[in-house]
Amino acid sequence: MEGKDSDAARLRVGDKERHQVAEILRRAAGDGRIDLGELDERLEVAFSAKTYADLVPLTADLPEHPGELTPVAESAPVVPGSGARLERRHVILSSLERKGVWRMPEELSLHLVLGSVELDLRRATFAARECVLDVKARLGSIEITVGPDVHVVIEGGGVLSSTEGPADEIATSPDAPTLRVRGSWVLGSLEVRRKPLR
């Protein structure tokens, strides 16, 4: 058995496995388990890794780590908007953009650190009559565009931040979906605007 484990550790990894580890590391940094310096060091090793033996130590001390890495092809993919009620996204030193046709889950949790998010909901379908965007942002910016028929509720607020939302003078139908934005943003900005499709 030990020989088989050793052989598996020597298997070459590809970009999918490297990105899998990078996502675990970014999530750990967003949760405060490792600092940004450690994140940079581990990401550098992850993206230059050649075998599973190079990748395993990078996440061995993190709770999200299942105990051993398995090739991505052996795991069922998580497809955003496939019906899951809650979707979590960690945007660490990076950006997230969604536009066009996509599915807004019933609850979307965003954790930003030095990142930016741009969500265009004008062509999106809502998974529920009321969808919640839960935001925790540090030095991050969030821009959200909705159509004229979406009711917007902004809860929470920022510290040393700017918050801008649409005025609700536009009457929406009783069947119109509601986007509820809640959470906190520090040293950042949140902007929600109504804009018709061209």
N, C-alpha and C positions, 0 to 999 in steps of 0.2 A: 504493500500500500504506500509506503514511504517513497518507493521508487516512482510510482505513478504520480504522486504529488509533486515530486521533483521534476518529472518530465513535463507536467502541466505548467509549472512555474516558468519553464524555459520556452513555452510557446510564444510566438510573436504576437504582438497586439497591433491593432489598427486604429484609425482615427475615431471610430465609434467608441472603443474602449477608453481611449484617452479622454474623449468628451464626457463619457459617463463619470469618470473619476473627477474631472474638472467641475461637473455639476454638483457632486457631493461636497467638494471643497468649497465652492461658492456658497452652498447652503449652510455649511458649517460656519463660514465667516459671517454670513448674515445673521446667524443665531448667536454670534459672539463666542463660539467655541475655539476659533483660532483668530489671531489678529491679521491685519492686512499684510504685515511683513511675512508671516508664515504662509499666508495665501499665495503671495508672489513666489516664494521659494518653492512651494509644493507644486504650483501650476507649471513652473519652469521645468521641474523634474517630470511632471506628468506628460507634458507635450513633447519631451525628448525621450520618453520611455520606449523601449524596444520589446520588452517581455512582460509577462504578468508579474514576475518577481520584482520588476522595477515599480509596478503600480501598487501592489498590495500594501506595502508599508505606509503609503501616503494617506490611507484612510483607516488603517488598522486601529487607531485610537479614537475614532469617531463613532458615536452611537448609531448614526445612520448606516454605518457599514454593516452588511449582513453577515460578516464572518469570512467570506471569501468572495473574490470577484468571479463572475461567470461571464462568458462572452455575451454580448448584447443579443446576438441571434437566438440564444437559448431562452431569453426572457420575453414575456409578452409585452409588446410596446404599449405605452400609455399615450393615447391619442387625445389631445385636447378637444373638448366638445363632443366626446363620444357618449355622453349621457351621464358622466360623473357629476355629482352635485357640487363638489368643491374642487377647485383647481388652485394650486399654489405655484407662484413664480418668484424666483429670487433673481434680482438684477443687481449684480455686484460688479462695479467697474465696467459696465456694459450697457447696452440699450435693448429695449424690446419694442417691436412695432407690429401692430395688427391692423389690417385694413382689408377692404373688399368683403367677400362673403366668408363669414366665420360664425361660430356659435358662442355666444356669451353665456358662461355657466351660471348656475344659480348663485354661486358665490365664487368670486375670484380674489385670492389673497396675494397681494404684491408686497414684497420686501425689497426696498431699494437702499443701496449704499453707493453713493457716487455713481448713480446710474440715471437713465432717462427712459420713460415709457410714453408711447404714443398709441392710443387706441381710437380707431375710427369705427363707431357703432352704426353708421348710417345704413350699411348693407348687412349688418349682423342680425342673426335671429337670437331672440332671448329664450333661455331655457325655462324661464318662469315669468309670471306676470311681474314680479319684483325681483330684480337681480341686485346683488350687493357687491360692491368693490371695496375690499378692506385693505387699507394702505398703511404701511409703516415705512416711512422714508427718512433717510438722513442724507443731506446733500444730494437730493434727487429732484427731478422735475417730472411731472405727470401732465400730459395733455390728452384730453378726451373730447371727441367730437360726436355729437348725437344729432339725430334728425329732429325736425320740428315737432314731431308727435310723441317724443319721449319726455316723461315727467322726471325731473331731476331733484334729488334731495341730498344736500351736503351736510353731513354731521361731523363732529370732531373739528380739528383745526390745526394750525401750524404755529411754530415758535420761530421768530425771525424768518418768517416765510410769507409768501403771498398766496392768497386764495381768491379765485375768481370763478363765479358760476353764472349761469344764465338766469335772467329775471324770469319769473313764472307768469308774466302777463299773457303769454300765449296759452290759450285754452287747449287742453288736450282732451281727447275723448276718454270716456270711462274705461274703455278697453285698452288704452294705451299702456305700454310697459313703463315701469318705474326703474330708474337707476339710482340706487342709494349708495352714496360715497361716504365712507366713514374711516376713522383712524386718526393718525397724526403724521405731520411732516415737519421736519426741523431743518432750517437752513435750506429750504427748497421752495418749490412752487407747485400749486395745483390749479389747473385751468380746465373748466368744463364749458364748452360752447355749443350752441345750436347752429347748425349750418345745413341748408338743403342740398340735396344732390344736384349736381349740374346736369 
